[in-house]
Amino acid sequence: MHVLVLVETVLLAVLTVLVAGLLRAYGTVLRRLHQLDGGVQASASGPLTFQVEPAPSANFGPAHDVAGTSLAGEVVSARVVDVDHDTVLLFLSSGCTTCLTFWTELAKPVPLPPRTRLLVVTQEAPAERPDELAGLAPPGIDVLLSSQAWLDYEVPGSPHVVFVEGASGRVRGEGTGQSLKQVAQLLAQATGDPAFVTGARAAKPSRDAAQEAAVDRELLAAGILPGDPRLYGEPS
C-alpha cells in the first residue's frame, strides 16, 4: 500500500513538471508570435476600477445620432446609427480631475479596430466653455458639444464611454474608468475585440484570422488581455 502511494506521488510530481514545462513553452511560442506580428507588449496595469456588465445583444439599448456644435461654433451632426462604421463616444468635461488624464492621453494615437470612429462629446454652454475645451482637445480629435447627447445616452457623469455598433444602431457596451487605457480594456472585454488595446491588425489569411479571433475571444472571456504576463509564462 505504501509503495502504491509512493508511486502515485512520484507520477503526480512528474506530471506537474511536464505541465509546467508545456505551459512555459507555450508562453515562449506566444511571445515569439507576438513579436513577429509587430505587436508591442503592454506593461501590466493595476486593477480596473470601473464596473460594467455587457448585456446580451438582444438587450442592448438603441443608439442616437449626435447633433450639436463644434469647438468653432459650427452646427454639426455625427451619424452613429445605420452607418458602416462603429463609434466610440467618449463623454468628457473640462472640470473633472479624471477627465484631465483622458485629455492628456488623447494626444497619443488611440488604438481602434478598423472602421471605428472616436468622438469626444461634452456638454454645451453654460456647462462648458468652447475656448477652454479647445485648450484641452489635442489636434485631430473630433469634439462635439451636445447636451442632448448626454440626455439621450443617460450619461451619469464624466468620464463615460459608450460603444455604438453602426450597422445595428445599438449600444454594445458602456462604462467608465480612470484612464483611456482602462476604457480600452473595457471595450475589448465587452466586445471581444482586442484591437481596442492593440489597434488595427495587418490582414491575414482568412483561416488564420478566424483561428486567432477564436483564441482572442476565449482569452478575453477569461479576463486575459493582450500583454498579460500569463501569456508568456510569467507570474501575473
C-alpha positions as CSV (number, residue, x, y, z in Angstrom):
1,M,0.0,0.0,0.0
2,H,2.8,2.4,0.9
3,V,4.6,1.5,-2.3
4,L,1.4,2.4,-4.3
5,V,1.1,5.7,-2.6
6,L,4.8,6.5,-3.3
7,V,4.4,5.6,-7.0
8,E,1.3,7.8,-7.3
9,T,3.2,10.7,-5.6
10,V,6.1,10.3,-8.0
11,L,3.8,10.2,-11.0
12,L,2.0,13.3,-9.9
13,A,5.2,15.2,-9.4
14,V,6.4,14.2,-12.9
15,L,3.1,15.2,-14.4
16,T,3.3,18.6,-12.6
17,V,6.8,19.2,-14.0
18,L,5.7,18.2,-17.5
19,V,2.6,20.5,-17.4
20,A,4.7,23.4,-16.1
21,G,7.2,22.9,-18.9
22,L,4.5,22.8,-21.6
23,L,2.9,26.0,-20.3
24,R,6.3,27.8,-20.3
25,A,7.0,26.5,-23.8
26,Y,3.6,27.7,-25.0
27,G,4.2,31.1,-23.5
28,T,7.5,31.3,-25.3
29,V,5.8,30.5,-28.6
30,L,3.2,33.1,-28.0
31,R,5.8,35.7,-27.2
32,R,7.7,35.0,-30.5
33,L,4.4,35.1,-32.5
34,H,3.5,38.4,-30.8
35,Q,6.9,39.9,-31.8
36,L,6.7,38.6,-35.4
37,D,3.2,40.1,-35.6
38,G,4.6,43.5,-34.9
39,G,2.8,43.8,-31.6
40,V,4.1,45.7,-28.6
41,Q,3.9,44.0,-25.2
42,A,2.0,46.2,-22.9
43,S,3.0,46.7,-19.3
44,A,0.9,45.2,-16.6
45,S,-1.7,47.5,-15.3
46,G,-3.4,47.8,-11.9
47,P,-6.9,46.5,-11.2
48,L,-9.8,48.1,-13.1
49,T,-11.9,50.5,-11.0
50,F,-15.0,50.6,-13.3
51,Q,-17.8,48.1,-13.3
52,V,-19.7,47.1,-16.4
53,E,-21.9,44.1,-17.3
54,P,-22.2,43.9,-21.1
55,A,-25.8,42.8,-21.9
56,P,-26.7,40.1,-24.5
57,S,-27.2,41.6,-27.9
58,A,-31.0,41.4,-27.7
59,N,-30.9,43.6,-24.6
60,F,-28.6,46.4,-26.0
61,G,-30.3,49.8,-25.9
62,P,-30.8,51.9,-29.0
63,A,-28.2,54.4,-30.1
64,H,-28.8,58.0,-31.2
65,D,-27.1,60.3,-33.7
66,V,-25.3,63.1,-32.1
67,A,-26.1,66.7,-33.0
68,G,-24.5,69.9,-31.5
69,T,-21.8,72.4,-32.2
70,S,-18.1,72.1,-32.9
71,L,-15.4,73.9,-30.9
72,A,-15.5,76.6,-33.7
73,G,-19.2,77.1,-33.1
74,E,-20.4,75.4,-36.3
75,V,-23.6,73.4,-36.1
76,V,-22.7,69.7,-36.9
77,S,-24.3,66.3,-36.8
78,A,-22.5,63.0,-36.4
79,R,-24.2,59.9,-37.6
80,V,-23.7,56.8,-35.5
81,V,-26.8,54.8,-36.4
82,D,-27.3,52.9,-39.7
83,V,-23.8,53.5,-40.9
84,D,-21.0,51.2,-42.0
85,H,-18.7,52.2,-39.1
86,D,-18.8,51.8,-35.3
87,T,-18.4,54.7,-33.0
88,V,-16.8,55.2,-29.6
89,L,-18.5,58.1,-27.8
90,L,-16.2,59.4,-25.1
91,F,-18.1,61.8,-22.7
92,L,-15.7,64.2,-21.1
93,S,-15.8,67.5,-19.3
94,S,-13.2,70.2,-18.6
95,G,-13.8,70.3,-14.8
96,C,-13.3,66.7,-13.5
97,T,-9.8,65.6,-12.4
98,T,-10.0,62.2,-14.1
99,C,-11.0,63.8,-17.4
100,L,-7.7,65.6,-17.5
101,T,-6.0,62.2,-17.7
102,F,-8.1,61.4,-20.7
103,W,-7.5,64.7,-22.5
104,T,-3.7,64.1,-22.0
105,E,-3.8,60.6,-23.3
106,L,-5.8,61.6,-26.3
107,A,-2.7,63.4,-27.6
108,K,-1.2,60.0,-28.3
109,P,-2.5,57.6,-31.0
110,V,-5.6,55.8,-29.8
111,P,-5.9,52.1,-30.7
112,L,-9.1,51.3,-32.5
113,P,-10.4,48.5,-34.7
114,P,-10.9,49.1,-38.4
115,R,-14.0,51.2,-39.3
116,T,-14.3,52.6,-35.8
117,R,-14.5,56.3,-35.1
118,L,-13.7,58.1,-31.8
119,L,-15.9,61.1,-30.9
120,V,-15.5,63.2,-27.8
121,V,-18.8,64.6,-26.5
122,T,-19.0,67.4,-24.0
123,Q,-22.0,69.4,-22.7
124,E,-22.8,72.8,-24.2
125,A,-22.6,76.3,-22.6
126,P,-23.1,77.3,-19.9
127,A,-21.9,74.0,-18.5
128,E,-18.8,74.2,-20.8
129,R,-16.8,76.9,-22.4
130,P,-15.6,76.2,-26.0
131,D,-12.4,78.2,-25.6
132,E,-11.5,76.1,-22.5
133,L,-12.2,72.9,-24.3
134,A,-10.2,74.0,-27.3
135,G,-7.2,74.3,-25.0
136,L,-7.7,70.8,-23.8
137,A,-8.5,69.0,-27.0
138,P,-5.4,67.7,-28.9
139,P,-5.2,68.3,-32.7
140,G,-7.0,65.7,-34.8
141,I,-9.5,64.7,-32.1
142,D,-13.2,65.2,-33.0
143,V,-15.0,67.1,-30.3
144,L,-18.7,67.9,-30.3
145,L,-20.7,69.9,-27.7
146,S,-24.1,68.3,-27.3
147,S,-26.0,68.4,-24.0
148,Q,-28.8,66.5,-25.8
149,A,-26.4,63.5,-26.3
150,W,-25.8,63.3,-22.6
151,L,-29.6,63.0,-22.1
152,D,-30.0,60.6,-25.0
153,Y,-27.4,58.2,-23.6
154,E,-28.3,58.8,-19.9
155,V,-24.7,59.7,-19.1
156,P,-24.3,59.5,-15.3
157,G,-21.2,61.7,-15.2
158,S,-17.8,62.1,-16.8
159,P,-15.7,60.3,-17.9
160,H,-18.1,57.8,-19.5
161,V,-17.7,55.7,-22.7
162,V,-20.4,54.3,-25.0
163,F,-19.6,51.9,-27.9
164,V,-22.2,52.0,-30.7
165,E,-22.4,49.4,-33.4
166,G,-23.3,51.4,-36.5
167,A,-24.9,48.6,-38.6
168,S,-27.4,47.7,-35.9
169,G,-27.7,51.1,-34.3
170,R,-27.4,49.5,-30.9
171,V,-25.2,50.2,-27.8
172,R,-22.8,47.2,-27.4
173,G,-21.0,48.3,-24.2
174,E,-20.6,51.2,-21.8
175,G,-18.9,52.1,-18.6
176,T,-16.1,54.3,-17.1
177,G,-12.6,54.1,-15.9
178,Q,-9.6,56.0,-14.5
179,S,-7.8,56.3,-17.8
180,L,-8.1,55.8,-21.6
181,K,-6.2,52.5,-21.2
182,Q,-8.8,51.2,-18.8
183,V,-11.5,52.2,-21.2
184,A,-9.8,50.3,-24.0
185,Q,-9.6,47.2,-21.8
186,L,-13.3,47.6,-21.0
187,L,-14.2,47.8,-24.7
188,A,-12.0,44.8,-25.5
189,Q,-13.8,42.7,-22.9
190,A,-17.3,44.0,-23.7
191,T,-17.0,43.4,-27.5
192,G,-14.5,40.5,-27.6
193,D,-12.2,42.6,-29.9
194,P,-8.6,43.0,-28.7
195,A,-8.0,45.6,-31.4
196,F,-9.2,48.2,-28.8
197,V,-6.0,47.5,-27.0
198,T,-3.6,46.5,-29.8
199,G,-5.0,48.7,-32.7
200,A,-5.9,47.5,-36.2
201,R,-4.0,44.4,-37.3
202,A,-2.5,43.7,-40.6
203,A,-4.5,41.5,-43.0
204,K,-4.0,37.7,-42.6
205,P,-5.3,34.7,-44.4
206,S,-9.0,34.1,-43.5
207,R,-8.3,30.8,-41.8
208,D,-5.5,32.2,-39.7
209,A,-7.6,35.3,-38.9
210,A,-10.6,33.1,-37.8
211,Q,-8.4,30.9,-35.6
212,E,-6.8,33.9,-34.0
213,A,-10.1,35.6,-33.4
214,A,-11.5,32.5,-31.7
215,V,-8.4,32.3,-29.4
216,D,-8.8,36.1,-28.6
217,R,-12.4,35.6,-27.7
218,E,-11.5,32.8,-25.3
219,L,-8.8,34.8,-23.7
220,L,-10.9,37.9,-23.3
221,A,-13.7,35.8,-21.8
222,A,-11.2,34.6,-19.2
223,G,-10.1,38.2,-18.5
224,I,-6.7,37.8,-20.2
225,L,-5.9,40.9,-22.3
226,P,-3.0,41.4,-24.8
227,G,0.2,41.9,-22.9
228,D,-0.9,39.9,-19.9
229,P,2.2,38.3,-18.3
230,R,0.4,35.0,-18.0
231,L,0.6,34.6,-21.8
232,Y,4.4,34.5,-21.6
233,G,4.8,32.0,-18.7
234,E,5.5,34.9,-16.3
235,P,3.8,35.3,-12.9
236,S,0.8,37.8,-13.0
